[in-house]
Amino acid sequence: MGKVFGILALIFGILGIAIGWLFVLFFNWGPYILPALAIIFGIIGIIKDDSKGLGIAGLILGIIGLVVGIIIGVFLFALIMALMGMALYP
């Protein structure tokens, strides 16, 4: 089949880490889409592609991007709740 799914996983994994955190500013679900696609294509790439290295790299980058997105989301949620509490009770 070639390296198609591995390359897609690697591209989505890199984009998920590089610009995924910017989507937090515009969309609630933004930082989770690209890493999720990297994980899906990474698993397919490991199963179907001839070269499994790109699929593994994309899978690892997708997992890292997903964890970073969750951490940033929780931090921003806590920050917003703290700021709202300060505004309500000065």
N, C-alpha and C positions, 0 to 999 in steps of 0.2 A: 504494500500500500504506500510505502514511502515514509516521509517524515511530516506529513501535513498536520496531523493532530498535535504532534510534539511541538512543532513551530508555533501553532496557534496557542497552545498552552503557555509557551515561553513568552510570547508577545503579550497575552492577557495578564500573565503574572507580573511582568515588568511594568506594564501600564497600571496594574492594580496597586503596586507599591509606589510608583512614581507620581501618579496623579489621582489615585483613588481617594486620598484624603481631601483633595480639593472638592470632591462631590459632596462632602458633608455640608458645605456651605449652601449648596443648591438643592440637594435631594436628601431625604432621610435614608433612602435605600441605596444611595450612590456608591459608597465604598464597599459594598458587598457584591455588586454585580460582576465587576471585572475579576476579582479573585475567585468567585464561584465559577465563572466560565473557565478560568485557568485550571481549577480543580477538575471540572468535568472533562475538558479536553486533555488534561494530563492523564486521567484514568483511562480514557479511550486510547490515548497515545501509547500508554504502557501496554495495553492489551493488543492493539491492532498494528501499530507501526513496527517497521523493521528495526529502527534505531530507538531504543528505549530511553536513552540519556536525556533527550530533549523533553520527553514526557515527564520524566522524574523531576527535572529541573523546574518545569512549569508547575507541576504539582506542589513542590516545596515552596515556590514563590507564591502560589495561590494560597496556601495555608498561612504563610507569613503575612500576606496582605490581608487575609480575612481576620487574623488575630489582631493586627494593628488597627484595622477598621473598627473592630469591636471595642478595643481599648480607647480609641479616639472618641467613638460614639458615647461610651459610658462617661468619659471625662467631660465631654461637652454637655451631656445631660445633667451631670452633677453641677457643673458651672452655671448652667442656666437656672437650675433649681435654687442654687445659692444666691444668685443675683435677684431672682424673684422674691426670695425670702427677705433679702435686705431691703427690697423696694416696698414690701408689704409691712414690714416691722422696722421702721427707721429708728 
